[in-house]
Structure formats: structure tokens, C-alpha cells
Amino acid sequence: QSMRTAGMYASIGGAAMVMAGKKLLALNSQQQQAETKLIEIYKTRMGVNEDMARSTMELASAIQKEGVIGDEVTLSGAQQLATFAKMPSTVNKLLPAMDNLLVQQKGYNATADDAKNIANLFGKAMQGQVGALKRVGISFTEAQAEILKTGTEEERAAVLAQVVTDNVGEMNKAFAETDE
């Protein structure tokens, strides 16, 4: 009887290890895909080398250590942001705010697709379409709206990052500090 029970637990443990291994492989695949897409978008859209993409990858990794959003999710958002931006510095400026809004909107369950949606929202705002921000509950002053509409890319990124932070705070970090 006890041998049979031990065998049953061994089978359950083995199955759990296989499932965990598959999940790890899937996450690794997502990570590689996100990195490859980011590098290609940076080269194609911005004309910059892989080193610039690596700086964004390092930033995503640093953000992951402080919050609850995996860097593969952040990188998915980053590559989508890069379709709107002209400079890697713009993407890097917006990543912490993007993850804070992502956590505020989706909590622990944020996915790469959710990050892309937030990145699209940011892209619209960077193009002066500030109504998209209002629809998700982000408020800002008329002066901030004017900068989002007419400022340089650097000014728009700084204002957008500030506006989001003013509205949702450091949500990513706050979630990381909870028991869950």
C-alpha cells in the first residue's frame, strides 16, 4: 500500500516537474521572441544598432526586479512603443510608466498583449490623441495636453511618463511589496 502511494506521489511530482519545465520553456521562447522583435524594430524604424536594443532589455530586466511585470511582457510593450518613437530614449523613458499603468489596469495577470495595448495607448497619446488617455481614467492639465500635442518627442515622452505616474503612482513596485 505505501509503495503504491509513494509511486502515485512520484508520478504526480514528475508530472508537475514536466509542466513547470514546459512553462519555463514557453517563457524563454516569449523572451527570445520579444528580444528579437525589439532588435528588429530598433534597426528598421530607428536605424540604430543592437546595442541600443540591449539597453532597453537591461532596463526591462531592472524594472522586473522591482515590480511584478516580467521583462518579456515589458519588452513586448517596448517593441510596440518603438513603432511610434523615433529614439530608443523615448521608449526607455516610457517603460516604467507603461508598466505602472499595466499593473493598474491588469494587476498580476498582465500579458504581452496587454503591454502592447498600453503601448498603443501611449503611441496615440504621443501623436497628440489625448482622448485615449481620458478614456482609461488618466487626467492631465491643458498645459500637459498641449505639450502632448505640440512638443518634441522628448518633451511628449517626459510629460506622458509624468502624467501616468501622477495618476497611478508606482503601482508596479507597490504590487511587488504586497504579500501576494
C-alpha positions as CSV (number, residue, x, y, z in Angstrom):
1,Q,0.0,0.0,0.0
2,S,2.7,2.5,1.0
3,M,4.8,1.7,-2.1
4,R,1.7,2.3,-4.3
5,T,1.1,5.6,-2.5
6,A,4.7,6.6,-2.9
7,G,4.6,5.7,-6.6
8,M,1.4,7.8,-7.0
9,Y,3.1,10.8,-5.4
10,A,6.2,10.3,-7.5
11,S,4.1,10.3,-10.7
12,I,2.3,13.5,-9.5
13,G,5.6,15.1,-8.7
14,G,7.1,14.1,-12.1
15,A,4.1,15.5,-13.9
16,A,4.4,18.7,-12.0
17,M,8.0,19.0,-12.9
18,V,7.2,18.4,-16.6
19,M,4.6,21.1,-16.6
20,A,6.9,23.5,-14.8
21,G,9.6,22.7,-17.4
22,K,7.2,23.4,-20.3
23,K,6.1,26.7,-18.7
24,L,9.8,27.7,-18.3
25,L,10.4,26.8,-22.0
26,A,7.4,28.9,-23.1
27,L,8.6,31.9,-21.0
28,N,12.0,31.6,-22.5
29,S,10.5,31.4,-26.0
30,Q,8.5,34.6,-25.3
31,Q,11.6,36.3,-24.0
32,Q,13.6,35.4,-27.1
33,Q,10.7,36.5,-29.4
34,A,10.3,39.8,-27.6
35,E,14.1,40.5,-27.8
36,T,14.2,39.6,-31.5
37,K,11.3,41.8,-32.3
38,L,12.7,44.7,-30.3
39,I,16.1,44.5,-32.1
40,E,14.5,44.3,-35.5
41,I,12.1,47.3,-34.8
42,Y,15.0,49.4,-33.5
43,K,17.1,48.6,-36.6
44,T,14.2,49.1,-39.0
45,R,12.3,52.0,-37.5
46,M,15.1,53.9,-35.8
47,G,18.2,52.9,-37.7
48,V,20.1,52.0,-34.5
49,N,22.2,49.0,-33.7
50,E,21.6,46.1,-31.4
51,D,23.4,47.8,-28.5
52,M,20.6,50.3,-28.2
53,A,18.1,47.5,-28.0
54,R,20.2,45.8,-25.4
55,S,20.0,49.0,-23.2
56,T,16.2,48.7,-23.3
57,M,16.4,45.0,-22.5
58,E,18.6,45.8,-19.5
59,L,16.1,48.5,-18.4
60,A,13.3,45.9,-18.7
61,S,15.2,43.5,-16.6
62,A,15.9,46.2,-13.9
63,I,12.2,47.1,-13.8
64,Q,11.3,43.4,-13.4
65,K,13.4,43.2,-10.3
66,E,11.5,46.0,-8.7
67,G,8.0,45.0,-9.8
68,V,5.6,42.3,-10.8
69,I,5.8,42.6,-14.6
70,G,8.1,40.1,-16.3
71,D,10.7,41.6,-18.7
72,E,9.3,39.6,-21.6
73,V,6.0,41.4,-21.1
74,T,7.7,44.8,-20.8
75,L,9.8,44.1,-23.9
76,S,6.6,43.3,-25.9
77,G,5.3,46.7,-24.9
78,A,8.7,48.2,-25.7
79,Q,8.8,46.9,-29.2
80,Q,5.2,48.2,-29.8
81,L,6.2,51.6,-28.4
82,A,9.2,51.6,-30.8
83,T,6.8,51.6,-33.7
84,F,5.7,55.1,-32.6
85,A,9.0,56.5,-31.4
86,K,12.0,57.9,-33.3
87,M,14.5,57.3,-30.5
88,P,15.3,54.5,-28.0
89,S,15.5,57.0,-25.3
90,T,11.7,57.7,-25.8
91,V,10.9,54.1,-25.3
92,N,13.2,53.8,-22.2
93,K,11.6,57.0,-20.7
94,L,8.1,55.5,-21.1
95,L,8.7,51.9,-19.9
96,P,8.3,52.4,-16.1
97,A,5.1,54.4,-16.6
98,M,3.8,51.8,-19.1
99,D,4.3,49.0,-16.5
100,N,2.7,51.1,-13.8
101,L,-0.4,51.6,-15.9
102,L,-0.3,48.0,-17.0
103,V,-0.4,46.9,-13.3
104,Q,-3.1,49.4,-12.5
105,Q,-5.2,48.0,-15.4
106,K,-4.4,44.3,-15.2
107,G,-2.7,43.6,-11.9
108,Y,-0.7,40.4,-11.6
109,N,-2.3,39.0,-14.7
110,A,-0.8,41.3,-17.3
111,T,0.2,39.7,-20.6
112,A,2.4,40.7,-23.5
113,D,-0.8,41.6,-25.4
114,D,-1.9,43.8,-22.6
115,A,1.5,45.5,-22.7
116,K,1.1,46.1,-26.5
117,N,-2.3,47.6,-25.9
118,I,-0.9,50.0,-23.3
119,A,1.9,50.8,-25.7
120,N,-0.6,51.6,-28.4
121,L,-2.4,53.9,-26.0
122,F,0.9,55.6,-25.3
123,G,1.6,55.9,-29.0
124,K,-1.7,57.6,-29.6
125,A,-1.0,60.0,-26.8
126,M,2.5,60.7,-28.2
127,Q,0.7,61.6,-31.5
128,G,-1.5,64.1,-29.7
129,Q,-4.6,61.9,-29.4
130,V,-5.0,62.6,-25.7
131,G,-8.7,61.5,-25.6
132,A,-7.4,57.9,-25.4
133,L,-5.8,58.6,-22.0
134,K,-9.0,60.2,-20.7
135,R,-10.9,57.0,-21.7
136,V,-8.8,54.9,-19.3
137,G,-9.1,57.5,-16.5
138,I,-5.9,59.4,-16.9
139,S,-6.3,63.1,-16.2
140,F,-4.0,65.9,-17.0
141,T,-3.9,69.7,-17.4
142,E,-4.5,71.7,-20.5
143,A,-0.8,72.6,-20.5
144,Q,0.2,68.9,-20.4
145,A,-2.3,68.2,-23.2
146,E,-0.7,71.0,-25.3
147,I,2.8,69.5,-24.8
148,L,1.5,66.1,-25.8
149,K,0.1,67.7,-29.0
150,T,2.9,70.0,-30.0
151,G,6.0,69.2,-28.0
152,T,9.2,67.5,-29.3
153,E,9.3,63.7,-28.9
154,E,11.4,64.1,-25.8
155,E,9.0,66.6,-24.2
156,R,6.0,64.5,-25.0
157,A,7.6,61.3,-23.5
158,A,8.6,63.2,-20.4
159,V,5.1,64.7,-19.9
160,L,3.4,61.3,-20.7
161,A,5.5,59.5,-18.2
162,Q,4.8,62.2,-15.6
163,V,1.0,62.3,-16.3
164,V,0.7,58.5,-15.9
165,T,2.8,58.5,-12.7
166,D,0.8,61.3,-11.3
167,N,-2.4,59.2,-11.9
168,V,-1.3,55.7,-10.9
169,G,1.8,56.2,-8.9
170,E,4.5,53.5,-8.7
171,M,1.9,50.7,-9.0
172,N,4.3,48.1,-10.3
173,K,6.6,48.5,-7.3
174,A,3.6,48.7,-4.8
175,F,2.3,45.3,-6.0
176,A,5.7,43.8,-5.6
177,E,5.7,44.9,-2.0
178,T,2.5,43.0,-1.2
179,D,2.3,39.5,0.3
180,E,0.7,38.0,-2.8
